[in-house]
Amino acid sequence: MSTRRRPLVRVLIGVLVGMLVLGVGLAGGAWALTRPTDTVGAVNFTRPLAVPPLAPSRLDDRGRRVFDLVAQEGSRDFHGDGRATATAGFDGGFLGPTLRAKRGEQVQVNVVNRLSEDTNVHWHGMHLPARMDGGPHQLVRPGATWSPTWRVSQPAATLWYHPHPHGATEEQVYRGLAGMFILDDDREAALPLPRTYGVDDVPVIVQDRSFSGSGKFDKTRNAFAGIGVLGDTLLVNGTIGPYLDVRTERVRLRLLNASTARTYDFGFSDDRPFALIGTDGGLLDRTARLTRVRLSPGERAEVVVDVRPAERVILRSTPPDLGIGGLSRRSAGGADRFDVLQLRAADTLTPAPPAPDDLVPTDRLDPGSAVTTRRMEFKGRGINGRSVQMDRIDFAVTRGATEVWEVVNSDGTPHNFHVHDVQFQLVSVAGAAPPPELAGWKDTVFLPPHRPMRIVLRFADHSDPNLPYMYHCHLLWHEDSGMMGQFVVVDPGQAPGRPPTHSGHGDHD
Protein backbone atom coordinates (compact mmCIF):
# COMPACT_ATOMS: atom_id res chain seq x y z
CA MET A 1 0.00 0.00 0.00
CA SER A 2 1.39 3.42 -0.88
CA THR A 3 2.17 5.88 1.90
CA ARG A 4 -0.29 8.33 0.37
CA ARG A 5 -3.23 5.88 0.80
CA ARG A 6 -2.48 4.98 4.42
CA PRO A 7 -3.91 8.22 5.96
CA LEU A 8 -7.11 7.77 3.94
CA VAL A 9 -7.47 4.18 5.15
CA ARG A 10 -6.92 5.29 8.74
CA VAL A 11 -9.60 7.94 8.30
CA LEU A 12 -12.07 5.42 6.89
CA ILE A 13 -11.33 2.97 9.69
CA GLY A 14 -11.83 5.76 12.24
CA VAL A 15 -15.17 6.71 10.68
CA LEU A 16 -16.35 3.09 10.72
CA VAL A 17 -15.29 2.60 14.32
CA GLY A 18 -17.01 5.85 15.27
CA MET A 19 -20.21 4.76 13.53
CA LEU A 20 -20.05 1.40 15.31
CA VAL A 21 -19.57 3.07 18.69
CA LEU A 22 -22.39 5.50 17.96
CA GLY A 23 -24.66 2.66 16.87
CA VAL A 24 -23.91 0.68 20.00
CA GLY A 25 -24.47 3.79 22.10
CA LEU A 26 -27.79 4.55 20.45
CA ALA A 27 -28.91 0.94 20.78
CA GLY A 28 -27.88 0.94 24.43
CA GLY A 29 -29.70 4.21 24.98
CA ALA A 30 -32.81 2.88 23.28
CA TRP A 31 -32.62 -0.27 25.41
CA ALA A 32 -32.36 1.84 28.54
CA LEU A 33 -35.23 4.09 27.49
CA THR A 34 -37.42 1.03 26.91
CA ARG A 35 -36.54 -0.68 30.19
CA PRO A 36 -39.62 -2.67 31.23
CA THR A 37 -41.93 -1.26 33.85
CA ASP A 38 -42.34 -3.77 36.68
CA THR A 39 -44.44 -3.01 39.76
CA VAL A 40 -44.86 -6.63 40.89
CA GLY A 41 -44.16 -6.76 44.61
CA ALA A 42 -43.65 -3.01 44.77
CA VAL A 43 -47.24 -1.80 45.22
CA ASN A 44 -48.41 -0.99 48.73
CA PHE A 45 -52.13 -1.71 48.69
CA THR A 46 -53.14 0.94 51.21
CA ARG A 47 -56.27 2.50 49.67
CA PRO A 48 -59.72 0.97 49.45
CA LEU A 49 -60.87 0.61 45.86
CA ALA A 50 -63.12 3.51 44.89
CA VAL A 51 -66.33 2.19 43.35
CA PRO A 52 -68.00 4.60 40.91
CA PRO A 53 -71.49 5.42 42.19
CA LEU A 54 -74.53 4.31 40.24
CA ALA A 55 -75.82 7.30 38.31
CA PRO A 56 -79.22 8.47 39.57
CA SER A 57 -82.01 8.34 37.03
CA ARG A 58 -85.68 9.21 36.81
CA LEU A 59 -88.63 8.20 34.65
CA ASP A 60 -90.09 11.12 32.70
CA ASP A 61 -93.72 11.52 31.63
CA ARG A 62 -92.98 9.48 28.49
CA GLY A 63 -91.61 6.54 30.47
CA ARG A 64 -87.99 7.18 29.50
CA ARG A 65 -85.19 6.53 31.95
CA VAL A 66 -83.35 9.85 32.09
CA PHE A 67 -79.76 10.37 33.23
CA ASP A 68 -77.83 13.63 33.60
CA LEU A 69 -74.09 13.81 32.94
CA VAL A 70 -71.96 16.94 33.34
CA ALA A 71 -68.50 17.00 31.74
CA GLN A 72 -66.35 19.22 33.93
CA GLU A 73 -62.82 20.14 34.93
CA GLY A 74 -61.49 18.71 38.17
CA SER A 75 -58.53 18.13 40.44
CA ARG A 76 -57.37 15.02 42.27
CA ASP A 77 -54.64 14.21 44.79
CA PHE A 78 -53.95 10.69 43.56
CA HIS A 79 -50.93 10.10 45.80
CA GLY A 80 -52.34 11.56 49.01
CA ASP A 81 -49.36 13.85 49.50
CA GLY A 82 -50.90 17.19 48.58
CA ARG A 83 -49.85 17.20 44.92
CA ALA A 84 -52.93 18.16 42.91
CA THR A 85 -53.40 16.79 39.40
CA ALA A 86 -55.57 18.69 36.92
CA THR A 87 -58.22 16.27 35.66
CA ALA A 88 -61.64 16.07 34.03
CA GLY A 89 -64.63 13.88 34.73
CA PHE A 90 -68.38 13.42 34.51
CA ASP A 91 -70.32 14.63 37.57
CA GLY A 92 -67.01 14.87 39.44
CA GLY A 93 -63.30 15.42 39.13
CA PHE A 94 -62.27 12.09 37.55
CA LEU A 95 -64.11 9.35 35.64
CA GLY A 96 -67.89 9.26 35.93
CA PRO A 97 -70.77 7.37 37.52
CA THR A 98 -71.92 3.97 36.28
CA LEU A 99 -75.04 4.21 34.16
CA ARG A 100 -77.35 1.21 34.37
CA ALA A 101 -80.37 0.35 32.22
CA LYS A 102 -82.39 -2.70 31.26
CA ARG A 103 -83.02 -4.20 27.84
CA GLY A 104 -86.21 -2.75 26.36
CA GLU A 105 -85.99 0.57 28.20
CA GLN A 106 -85.98 3.89 26.40
CA VAL A 107 -83.14 5.95 27.83
CA GLN A 108 -82.16 9.58 27.53
CA VAL A 109 -78.87 11.08 28.69
CA ASN A 110 -78.62 14.84 29.10
CA VAL A 111 -74.94 15.61 28.48
CA VAL A 112 -73.93 19.08 29.69
CA ASN A 113 -70.54 20.42 28.62
CA ARG A 114 -68.94 22.51 31.37
CA LEU A 115 -65.50 22.24 29.79
CA SER A 116 -63.81 25.09 27.94
CA GLU A 117 -63.62 23.03 24.73
CA ASP A 118 -65.85 20.93 22.51
CA THR A 119 -66.51 17.40 23.71
CA ASN A 120 -69.03 14.62 23.21
CA VAL A 121 -69.88 11.18 24.61
CA HIS A 122 -69.66 7.95 22.63
CA TRP A 123 -71.61 5.00 24.02
CA HIS A 124 -68.96 2.36 23.35
CA GLY A 125 -70.54 -0.98 22.45
CA MET A 126 -74.10 0.35 22.27
CA HIS A 127 -76.45 -0.44 19.38
CA LEU A 128 -78.26 2.81 18.58
CA PRO A 129 -78.98 5.30 15.77
CA ALA A 130 -75.97 7.13 14.31
CA ARG A 131 -77.27 10.53 15.41
CA MET A 132 -77.23 9.28 19.03
CA ASP A 133 -73.86 7.49 18.81
CA GLY A 134 -71.67 10.33 20.06
CA GLY A 135 -69.08 10.10 17.31
CA PRO A 136 -67.03 13.00 15.93
CA HIS A 137 -70.08 14.49 14.19
CA GLN A 138 -72.00 14.99 17.45
CA LEU A 139 -69.90 17.65 19.14
CA VAL A 140 -71.22 19.44 22.21
CA ARG A 141 -70.06 23.06 22.46
CA PRO A 142 -68.99 24.60 25.78
CA GLY A 143 -72.06 25.47 27.82
CA ALA A 144 -74.36 23.37 25.62
CA THR A 145 -76.50 20.32 26.34
CA TRP A 146 -76.94 17.26 24.10
CA SER A 147 -79.79 14.84 24.89
CA PRO A 148 -79.54 11.60 22.89
CA THR A 149 -82.32 9.07 23.38
CA TRP A 150 -82.61 5.47 22.23
CA ARG A 151 -84.16 2.12 23.12
CA VAL A 152 -81.84 -0.47 24.62
CA SER A 153 -82.16 -3.44 22.28
CA GLN A 154 -79.25 -5.70 23.11
CA PRO A 155 -78.32 -8.30 25.73
CA ALA A 156 -76.95 -7.68 29.20
CA ALA A 157 -73.36 -6.48 28.89
CA THR A 158 -70.59 -4.32 30.32
CA LEU A 159 -70.25 -1.27 28.07
CA TRP A 160 -68.61 2.10 28.67
CA TYR A 161 -68.73 5.73 27.59
CA HIS A 162 -66.04 8.26 26.72
CA PRO A 163 -65.43 11.35 24.55
CA HIS A 164 -64.84 10.95 20.81
CA PRO A 165 -63.93 14.37 19.34
CA HIS A 166 -61.65 13.80 16.37
CA GLY A 167 -58.11 14.84 17.16
CA ALA A 168 -58.74 15.24 20.90
CA THR A 169 -60.01 11.84 22.07
CA GLU A 170 -56.70 10.72 23.59
CA GLU A 171 -56.27 13.99 25.48
CA GLN A 172 -59.78 14.02 26.97
CA VAL A 173 -59.81 10.34 27.93
CA TYR A 174 -56.35 10.68 29.47
CA ARG A 175 -57.59 13.53 31.67
CA GLY A 176 -60.27 11.21 33.04
CA LEU A 177 -63.46 11.48 30.98
CA ALA A 178 -64.84 7.92 30.96
CA GLY A 179 -67.31 5.70 32.78
CA MET A 180 -69.06 2.33 32.72
CA PHE A 181 -72.52 1.59 31.30
CA ILE A 182 -74.06 -1.71 32.48
CA LEU A 183 -76.98 -3.32 30.67
CA ASP A 184 -79.26 -5.87 32.35
CA ASP A 185 -81.78 -8.37 30.99
CA ASP A 186 -83.97 -11.20 32.22
CA ARG A 187 -81.76 -14.02 30.94
CA GLU A 188 -78.72 -12.75 32.84
CA ALA A 189 -80.85 -12.15 35.95
CA ALA A 190 -81.99 -15.79 35.96
CA LEU A 191 -78.42 -17.11 36.30
CA PRO A 192 -76.73 -17.75 39.68
CA LEU A 193 -74.13 -14.99 39.25
CA PRO A 194 -72.88 -12.33 41.67
CA ARG A 195 -74.82 -9.13 40.99
CA THR A 196 -74.80 -6.86 44.06
CA TYR A 197 -73.13 -3.76 42.66
CA GLY A 198 -70.02 -2.68 44.52
CA VAL A 199 -70.10 -5.72 46.82
CA ASP A 200 -69.71 -8.94 44.80
CA ASP A 201 -70.19 -7.35 41.35
CA VAL A 202 -67.49 -4.73 40.97
CA PRO A 203 -66.36 -2.45 38.12
CA VAL A 204 -62.59 -2.51 37.60
CA ILE A 205 -61.61 0.36 35.29
CA VAL A 206 -57.86 0.08 34.61
CA GLN A 207 -55.84 3.01 33.27
CA ASP A 208 -52.10 3.66 33.12
CA ARG A 209 -50.71 7.12 33.86
CA SER A 210 -47.37 8.81 34.42
CA PHE A 211 -46.94 11.73 36.80
CA SER A 212 -44.47 14.59 36.85
CA GLY A 213 -42.64 15.53 40.05
CA SER A 214 -45.31 18.13 40.77
CA GLY A 215 -48.11 15.58 40.35
CA LYS A 216 -49.31 16.57 36.88
CA PHE A 217 -50.19 13.96 34.28
CA ASP A 218 -47.13 13.38 32.08
CA LYS A 219 -48.20 12.61 28.51
CA THR A 220 -44.72 12.06 27.09
CA ARG A 221 -44.90 9.53 24.27
CA ASN A 222 -42.30 6.82 23.87
CA ALA A 223 -40.55 7.75 20.61
CA PHE A 224 -39.64 4.12 19.92
CA ALA A 225 -43.14 2.66 20.34
CA GLY A 226 -45.33 4.75 18.06
CA ILE A 227 -48.50 3.76 19.91
CA GLY A 228 -49.15 6.70 22.22
CA VAL A 229 -48.63 7.26 25.93
CA LEU A 230 -47.59 4.38 28.19
CA GLY A 231 -47.72 5.16 31.91
CA ASP A 232 -45.77 3.60 34.75
CA THR A 233 -48.53 3.86 37.38
CA LEU A 234 -51.92 2.15 37.34
CA LEU A 235 -55.17 3.76 38.38
CA VAL A 236 -58.05 1.40 39.15
CA ASN A 237 -61.32 3.31 39.32
CA GLY A 238 -59.00 6.28 39.85
CA THR A 239 -57.24 4.64 42.83
CA ILE A 240 -53.49 4.01 43.14
CA GLY A 241 -52.59 0.84 45.07
CA PRO A 242 -56.20 -0.30 45.70
CA TYR A 243 -57.54 -3.20 47.70
CA LEU A 244 -61.04 -4.68 47.63
CA ASP A 245 -62.60 -6.21 50.73
CA VAL A 246 -64.35 -9.42 49.65
CA ARG A 247 -67.08 -10.87 51.85
CA THR A 248 -68.46 -13.57 49.56
CA GLU A 249 -66.96 -16.83 48.31
CA ARG A 250 -66.99 -15.51 44.76
CA VAL A 251 -66.70 -12.06 43.29
CA ARG A 252 -67.50 -10.83 39.79
CA LEU A 253 -65.03 -8.33 38.35
CA ARG A 254 -66.07 -6.29 35.32
CA LEU A 255 -62.66 -5.57 33.79
CA LEU A 256 -62.42 -2.58 31.47
CA ASN A 257 -59.20 -1.56 29.76
CA ALA A 258 -59.77 2.21 29.64
CA SER A 259 -56.12 2.99 28.87
CA THR A 260 -55.34 4.99 25.77
CA ALA A 261 -52.62 2.70 24.37
CA ARG A 262 -51.59 -0.11 26.76
CA THR A 263 -52.61 -3.75 26.41
CA TYR A 264 -52.87 -5.92 29.56
CA ASP A 265 -52.76 -9.65 30.25
CA PHE A 266 -54.87 -10.09 33.37
CA GLY A 267 -54.62 -13.00 35.77
CA PHE A 268 -53.92 -13.62 39.44
CA SER A 269 -50.66 -13.72 41.38
CA ASP A 270 -51.00 -17.44 42.18
CA ASP A 271 -52.19 -18.35 38.66
CA ARG A 272 -55.54 -19.55 39.99
CA PRO A 273 -58.12 -20.21 37.29
CA PHE A 274 -61.10 -17.89 36.99
CA ALA A 275 -64.41 -18.14 35.19
CA LEU A 276 -64.65 -15.91 32.12
CA ILE A 277 -68.39 -15.39 31.72
CA GLY A 278 -68.63 -12.43 29.37
CA THR A 279 -66.80 -10.19 26.93
CA ASP A 280 -67.59 -6.91 25.15
CA GLY A 281 -71.12 -7.67 24.00
CA GLY A 282 -72.39 -9.81 26.85
CA LEU A 283 -72.34 -13.29 28.31
CA LEU A 284 -70.71 -16.24 26.56
CA ASP A 285 -72.47 -19.47 25.58
CA ARG A 286 -70.41 -21.33 28.13
CA THR A 287 -68.10 -20.32 30.92
CA ALA A 288 -64.42 -20.47 29.94
CA ARG A 289 -61.98 -21.52 32.69
CA LEU A 290 -58.81 -19.48 32.13
CA THR A 291 -55.77 -18.20 33.97
CA ARG A 292 -55.15 -15.18 31.69
CA VAL A 293 -57.20 -12.85 29.53
CA ARG A 294 -55.63 -10.22 27.25
CA LEU A 295 -57.45 -6.91 26.90
CA SER A 296 -56.39 -4.17 24.49
CA PRO A 297 -57.72 -0.60 24.86
CA GLY A 298 -61.52 -0.58 24.91
CA GLU A 299 -62.03 -4.31 25.52
CA ARG A 300 -63.96 -5.70 28.49
CA ALA A 301 -64.16 -9.04 30.28
CA GLU A 302 -66.43 -10.25 33.07
CA VAL A 303 -64.71 -12.78 35.34
CA VAL A 304 -65.83 -14.63 38.46
CA VAL A 305 -63.04 -15.56 40.86
CA ASP A 306 -63.19 -17.89 43.87
CA VAL A 307 -61.64 -16.71 47.14
CA ARG A 308 -60.86 -18.47 50.40
CA PRO A 309 -61.42 -17.09 53.91
CA ALA A 310 -58.77 -14.65 55.16
CA GLU A 311 -56.59 -14.88 52.04
CA ARG A 312 -55.07 -12.10 49.98
CA VAL A 313 -54.52 -12.47 46.26
CA ILE A 314 -53.49 -9.91 43.65
CA LEU A 315 -55.00 -9.21 40.26
CA ARG A 316 -51.92 -8.88 38.08
CA SER A 317 -51.04 -8.02 34.49
CA THR A 318 -48.21 -10.12 33.09
CA PRO A 319 -46.34 -9.25 29.86
CA PRO A 320 -48.94 -9.39 27.07
CA ASP A 321 -48.29 -11.19 23.81
CA LEU A 322 -48.30 -8.36 21.25
CA GLY A 323 -47.13 -10.52 18.36
CA ILE A 324 -43.85 -8.60 18.06
CA GLY A 325 -40.38 -9.08 19.49
CA GLY A 326 -37.17 -7.37 20.50
CA LEU A 327 -37.00 -3.64 21.06
CA SER A 328 -40.42 -3.12 19.45
CA ARG A 329 -42.03 -5.42 22.01
CA ARG A 330 -40.31 -3.71 24.94
CA SER A 331 -41.13 -0.19 23.78
CA ALA A 332 -44.80 -1.09 23.24
CA GLY A 333 -45.22 -2.44 26.78
CA GLY A 334 -44.90 -6.11 25.89
CA ALA A 335 -42.41 -6.75 28.70
CA ASP A 336 -44.20 -4.77 31.43
CA ARG A 337 -45.75 -6.26 34.59
CA PHE A 338 -48.15 -4.63 37.02
CA ASP A 339 -49.78 -5.46 40.32
CA VAL A 340 -53.31 -4.13 39.76
CA LEU A 341 -55.68 -4.83 42.65
CA GLN A 342 -55.47 -6.78 45.90
CA LEU A 343 -58.44 -8.90 46.94
CA ARG A 344 -58.74 -9.19 50.74
CA ALA A 345 -61.06 -11.96 51.83
CA ALA A 346 -62.89 -11.70 55.14
CA ASP A 347 -62.35 -14.36 57.80
CA THR A 348 -65.89 -15.62 57.18
CA LEU A 349 -67.35 -15.55 53.67
CA THR A 350 -70.98 -15.63 52.60
CA PRO A 351 -71.62 -18.75 50.52
CA ALA A 352 -72.06 -18.21 46.77
CA PRO A 353 -72.70 -20.75 44.01
CA PRO A 354 -70.02 -21.39 41.37
CA ALA A 355 -70.43 -19.79 37.97
CA PRO A 356 -72.61 -22.09 35.88
CA ASP A 357 -71.09 -23.92 32.92
CA ASP A 358 -73.96 -22.95 30.62
CA LEU A 359 -74.73 -19.24 30.31
CA VAL A 360 -76.71 -17.63 27.48
CA PRO A 361 -77.01 -19.23 24.02
CA THR A 362 -75.55 -16.98 21.34
CA ASP A 363 -77.47 -16.43 18.13
CA ARG A 364 -74.70 -17.29 15.68
CA LEU A 365 -74.36 -15.20 12.53
CA ASP A 366 -73.85 -17.20 9.33
CA PRO A 367 -70.82 -16.05 7.33
CA GLY A 368 -72.27 -17.93 4.37
CA SER A 369 -75.15 -15.45 4.21
CA ALA A 370 -72.83 -12.46 3.88
CA VAL A 371 -73.64 -10.25 0.89
CA THR A 372 -70.07 -8.97 0.65
CA THR A 373 -66.60 -9.37 2.12
CA ARG A 374 -64.55 -6.27 2.88
CA ARG A 375 -60.82 -6.14 3.61
CA MET A 376 -59.43 -3.56 6.01
CA GLU A 377 -55.66 -3.19 6.24
CA PHE A 378 -54.31 -1.29 9.25
CA LYS A 379 -50.92 0.18 8.46
CA GLY A 380 -49.08 3.31 9.55
CA ARG A 381 -51.80 5.81 10.44
CA GLY A 382 -54.38 4.75 7.87
CA ILE A 383 -56.80 2.03 6.88
CA ASN A 384 -56.46 0.71 3.33
CA GLY A 385 -53.89 3.42 2.73
CA ARG A 386 -56.21 6.31 3.63
CA SER A 387 -56.57 8.53 6.66
CA VAL A 388 -60.03 9.57 7.76
CA GLN A 389 -61.71 12.57 6.17
CA MET A 390 -64.74 13.87 8.05
CA ASP A 391 -66.54 14.73 4.79
CA ARG A 392 -65.90 11.32 3.17
CA ILE A 393 -68.07 8.22 3.55
CA ASP A 394 -65.87 5.21 2.91
CA PHE A 395 -68.68 2.77 2.17
CA ALA A 396 -72.38 2.07 2.69
CA VAL A 397 -73.98 -1.00 4.25
CA THR A 398 -77.53 -2.00 3.41
CA ARG A 399 -79.89 -2.25 6.36
CA GLY A 400 -80.58 -5.89 7.19
CA ALA A 401 -77.40 -7.13 5.51
CA THR A 402 -74.83 -9.52 6.91
CA GLU A 403 -71.21 -8.86 5.94
CA VAL A 404 -67.79 -10.43 6.51
CA TRP A 405 -64.87 -8.13 7.16
CA GLU A 406 -61.26 -9.29 7.04
CA VAL A 407 -59.25 -7.01 9.31
CA VAL A 408 -55.46 -7.24 9.30
CA ASN A 409 -52.58 -5.40 10.93
CA SER A 410 -49.98 -5.14 8.16
CA ASP A 411 -47.18 -3.42 10.05
CA GLY A 412 -45.11 -4.19 13.12
CA THR A 413 -46.93 -1.78 15.41
CA PRO A 414 -49.71 -2.93 17.74
CA HIS A 415 -53.21 -1.97 16.61
CA ASN A 416 -56.71 -3.02 17.52
CA PHE A 417 -60.10 -2.69 15.85
CA HIS A 418 -63.36 -1.17 17.07
CA VAL A 419 -66.59 -0.70 15.14
CA HIS A 420 -69.53 1.44 16.22
CA ASP A 421 -73.21 0.42 16.29
CA VAL A 422 -72.92 -3.38 16.10
CA GLN A 423 -71.35 -6.26 17.94
CA PHE A 424 -69.56 -8.81 15.76
CA GLN A 425 -68.49 -12.44 15.98
CA LEU A 426 -65.03 -13.82 15.17
CA VAL A 427 -65.07 -16.33 12.31
CA SER A 428 -61.34 -17.07 12.38
CA VAL A 429 -57.97 -15.81 13.62
CA ALA A 430 -55.24 -16.38 11.04
CA GLY A 431 -57.40 -19.12 9.55
CA ALA A 432 -58.00 -20.95 12.85
CA ALA A 433 -61.07 -21.07 15.07
CA PRO A 434 -61.13 -18.26 17.65
CA PRO A 435 -60.15 -19.11 21.24
CA PRO A 436 -62.89 -19.16 23.94
CA GLU A 437 -62.24 -15.55 25.00
CA LEU A 438 -63.01 -14.42 21.43
CA ALA A 439 -65.98 -16.71 20.86
CA GLY A 440 -68.72 -14.32 22.04
CA TRP A 441 -70.01 -10.94 20.95
CA LYS A 442 -67.23 -8.39 20.46
CA ASP A 443 -66.96 -4.75 19.44
CA THR A 444 -63.19 -4.37 19.94
CA VAL A 445 -60.39 -6.85 19.23
CA PHE A 446 -56.60 -6.81 19.34
CA LEU A 447 -54.90 -7.17 15.94
CA PRO A 448 -51.61 -9.10 16.17
CA PRO A 449 -49.38 -8.19 13.21
CA HIS A 450 -49.96 -10.25 10.07
CA ARG A 451 -52.69 -12.44 11.61
CA PRO A 452 -55.93 -11.65 9.73
CA MET A 453 -59.16 -11.57 11.72
CA ARG A 454 -62.34 -12.53 9.88
CA ILE A 455 -65.44 -11.17 11.55
CA VAL A 456 -69.12 -11.37 10.70
CA LEU A 457 -71.51 -8.49 11.35
CA ARG A 458 -75.22 -7.87 10.83
CA PHE A 459 -76.68 -4.38 10.41
CA ALA A 460 -80.27 -4.95 11.44
CA ASP A 461 -81.66 -1.41 11.58
CA HIS A 462 -80.95 2.29 12.30
CA SER A 463 -80.34 3.48 8.75
CA ASP A 464 -79.22 7.03 7.94
CA PRO A 465 -77.55 7.90 4.61
CA ASN A 466 -75.83 11.03 5.93
CA LEU A 467 -74.69 10.40 9.49
CA PRO A 468 -71.90 7.82 9.62
CA TYR A 469 -70.67 5.36 12.18
CA MET A 470 -66.93 4.92 12.77
CA TYR A 471 -64.51 2.02 12.59
CA HIS A 472 -61.00 2.62 13.86
CA CYS A 473 -57.99 1.61 15.90
CA HIS A 474 -58.77 2.15 19.59
CA LEU A 475 -55.20 3.06 20.44
CA LEU A 476 -56.38 6.62 20.78
CA TRP A 477 -53.32 8.37 19.38
CA HIS A 478 -53.70 6.26 16.23
CA GLU A 479 -57.39 7.15 16.07
CA ASP A 480 -56.66 10.86 16.49
CA SER A 481 -53.91 10.61 13.85
CA GLY A 482 -56.34 9.36 11.20
CA MET A 483 -56.58 5.56 11.58
CA MET A 484 -60.35 5.67 11.25
CA GLY A 485 -63.03 5.31 8.61
CA GLN A 486 -66.72 6.11 8.22
CA PHE A 487 -69.65 4.04 6.98
CA VAL A 488 -73.37 4.62 6.72
CA VAL A 489 -76.27 2.19 6.91
CA VAL A 490 -78.76 2.83 4.09
CA ASP A 491 -82.15 1.41 3.18
CA PRO A 492 -82.27 -1.02 0.24
CA GLY A 493 -81.70 0.89 -2.99
CA GLN A 494 -80.72 4.08 -1.18
CA ALA A 495 -77.48 5.88 -2.03
CA PRO A 496 -75.16 7.23 0.65
CA GLY A 497 -75.37 10.94 1.28
CA ARG A 498 -72.75 13.31 2.63
CA PRO A 499 -71.80 13.92 6.25
CA PRO A 500 -72.62 17.39 7.61
CA THR A 501 -69.74 19.83 7.60
CA HIS A 502 -70.51 20.49 11.24
CA SER A 503 -73.12 19.17 13.65
CA GLY A 504 -72.19 20.62 16.98
CA HIS A 505 -74.88 21.04 19.59
CA GLY A 506 -75.08 24.63 20.71
CA ASP A 507 -78.30 24.85 22.71
CA HIS A 508 -77.45 26.18 26.16
CA ASP A 509 -79.01 24.58 29.21
FENNORHU-V203481 format. One record per residue. RES is the residue in one small letter. SS is DSSP state (a for helix, b for strand, c for the rest). PSI is psi in whole degrees, -180 to 180 (999 if undefined). Layout:
res->{RES,RES}
ss->{SS,SS}
psi->{PSI,PSI}
//
This chain:
res->{m,s,t,r,r,r,p,l,v,r,v,l,i,g,v,l,v,g,m,l,v,l,g,v,g,l,a,g,g,a,w,a,l,t,r,p,t,d,t,v,g,a,v,n,f,t,r,p,l,a,v,p,p,l,a,p,s,r,l,d,d,r,g,r,r,v,f,d,l,v,a,q,e,g,s,r,d,f,h,g,d,g,r,a,t,a,t,a,g,f,d,g,g,f,l,g,p,t,l,r,a,k,r,g,e,q,v,q,v,n,v,v,n,r,l,s,e,d,t,n,v,h,w,h,g,m,h,l,p,a,r,m,d,g,g,p,h,q,l,v,r,p,g,a,t,w,s,p,t,w,r,v,s,q,p,a,a,t,l,w,y,h,p,h,p,h,g,a,t,e,e,q,v,y,r,g,l,a,g,m,f,i,l,d,d,d,r,e,a,a,l,p,l,p,r,t,y,g,v,d,d,v,p,v,i,v,q,d,r,s,f,s,g,s,g,k,f,d,k,t,r,n,a,f,a,g,i,g,v,l,g,d,t,l,l,v,n,g,t,i,g,p,y,l,d,v,r,t,e,r,v,r,l,r,l,l,n,a,s,t,a,r,t,y,d,f,g,f,s,d,d,r,p,f,a,l,i,g,t,d,g,g,l,l,d,r,t,a,r,l,t,r,v,r,l,s,p,g,e,r,a,e,v,v,v,d,v,r,p,a,e,r,v,i,l,r,s,t,p,p,d,l,g,i,g,g,l,s,r,r,s,a,g,g,a,d,r,f,d,v,l,q,l,r,a,a,d,t,l,t,p,a,p,p,a,p,d,d,l,v,p,t,d,r,l,d,p,g,s,a,v,t,t,r,r,m,e,f,k,g,r,g,i,n,g,r,s,v,q,m,d,r,i,d,f,a,v,t,r,g,a,t,e,v,w,e,v,v,n,s,d,g,t,p,h,n,f,h,v,h,d,v,q,f,q,l,v,s,v,a,g,a,a,p,p,p,e,l,a,g,w,k,d,t,v,f,l,p,p,h,r,p,m,r,i,v,l,r,f,a,d,h,s,d,p,n,l,p,y,m,y,h,c,h,l,l,w,h,e,d,s,g,m,m,g,q,f,v,v,v,d,p,g,q,a,p,g,r,p,p,t,h,s,g,h,g,d,h,d}
ss->{c,c,a,a,a,a,a,a,a,a,a,a,a,a,a,a,a,a,a,a,a,a,a,a,a,a,a,a,a,a,a,a,a,c,c,c,c,b,c,c,c,c,c,c,c,c,b,b,c,c,c,c,c,b,c,c,b,b,b,c,c,c,c,c,b,b,b,b,b,b,b,b,b,b,b,b,c,c,c,c,c,c,c,c,b,b,b,b,b,b,c,c,c,c,b,c,c,b,b,b,b,b,c,c,c,b,b,b,b,b,b,b,b,c,c,c,c,c,b,c,c,b,b,b,c,c,c,c,c,a,a,a,c,c,c,c,c,c,c,b,c,c,c,b,b,b,b,b,b,b,b,c,c,c,c,c,b,b,b,b,b,b,c,c,c,c,c,c,a,a,a,a,a,a,a,c,c,b,b,b,b,b,b,b,c,a,a,a,a,c,c,c,c,c,c,c,b,c,c,c,b,b,b,b,b,b,b,b,b,c,b,c,c,c,c,c,b,c,c,c,c,c,c,c,c,c,c,c,c,c,c,c,b,b,b,b,c,c,b,c,c,b,b,b,b,b,b,b,c,b,b,b,b,b,b,b,b,c,c,c,c,c,c,b,b,b,b,b,c,c,c,c,c,b,b,b,b,b,b,c,c,b,b,b,b,b,b,b,b,b,c,c,b,b,b,c,c,c,c,b,b,b,b,b,b,b,c,c,c,c,c,b,b,b,b,b,b,c,c,c,c,c,c,c,c,a,a,a,a,a,a,c,c,c,c,c,b,b,b,b,b,b,b,b,b,b,b,b,b,b,c,c,c,c,c,c,c,b,c,c,c,c,c,c,c,c,a,a,a,c,c,b,b,b,b,b,b,b,b,c,c,b,b,c,c,b,c,c,c,c,c,c,c,c,b,b,b,b,c,c,c,b,b,b,b,b,b,b,b,c,c,c,c,c,b,b,b,b,b,c,c,c,c,b,b,b,b,b,b,c,c,b,c,c,c,a,a,a,c,c,c,b,c,b,b,b,b,c,b,c,c,c,b,b,b,b,b,b,c,c,c,c,c,b,b,b,b,b,b,b,b,b,c,c,c,a,a,a,a,a,c,c,c,b,b,b,b,b,b,b,c,c,c,c,c,c,c,c,c,c,c,c,c,c,b,c,c,b,c}
psi->{136,154,-24,-27,-20,-44,-38,-41,-43,-40,-45,-42,-43,-40,-44,-42,-43,-42,-40,-45,-43,-42,-44,-41,-44,-43,-42,-40,-42,-41,-40,-40,-22,27,131,144,130,108,8,124,-3,-1,127,110,87,-3,132,141,124,133,118,134,153,131,131,150,167,155,126,-176,-8,7,11,142,117,129,155,131,130,118,125,158,157,-174,143,135,88,-34,-11,24,16,-4,113,135,128,129,-175,154,179,122,21,-173,-21,138,-157,173,163,119,144,129,164,147,132,-17,146,125,155,136,117,107,115,128,106,11,173,13,164,145,-174,-178,120,131,87,118,-6,139,115,165,151,-35,-12,-2,-26,32,-170,-18,-6,65,145,118,158,131,-5,166,135,133,74,148,141,164,131,117,43,166,168,136,165,106,-177,172,149,163,159,39,128,129,-12,9,-48,-46,-46,-38,-39,-35,-19,4,98,161,170,150,108,132,139,156,173,-35,-41,-40,-23,-8,149,74,150,135,19,108,131,-6,-68,7,100,128,138,92,111,127,143,141,155,149,143,174,-26,-1,-2,154,133,111,32,127,144,116,-22,-20,-45,26,-6,-153,127,120,164,2,136,138,132,113,32,9,132,133,54,153,152,121,124,128,4,158,-23,146,141,122,124,94,129,120,98,17,160,-22,-23,140,140,158,94,139,-164,157,-25,13,24,144,152,166,111,115,-20,156,-156,-51,6,-165,151,168,-49,148,136,126,112,168,-11,147,126,131,121,170,127,-19,154,157,135,123,147,124,138,141,156,152,136,7,164,131,150,129,127,148,119,168,120,148,108,-2,13,166,-180,-145,-35,-42,-47,-46,-22,9,9,-5,7,147,144,138,127,-56,134,130,125,109,139,162,-34,129,140,130,146,139,155,157,133,152,-43,131,-103,122,136,130,107,134,143,109,-27,-18,4,136,-17,160,128,146,132,114,119,118,135,-119,30,170,125,37,7,140,156,144,124,-20,12,127,123,-33,166,142,138,132,133,-6,150,135,156,130,132,115,127,138,112,9,-178,15,138,138,164,-180,131,138,140,159,-48,154,150,171,141,128,-44,157,110,40,-9,162,144,149,168,-37,-9,16,-10,-161,133,152,-9,139,142,142,94,143,134,29,90,138,125,124,154,136,149,130,88,-34,-160,58,148,114,-15,-33,116,159,165,154,138,170,135,11,109,-27,-38,-44,-50,-28,-1,1,70,150,172,137,154,154,123,157,157,131,-4,141,149,149,-137,132,149,148,-26,146,40,149,120,11,123,145,999}
//
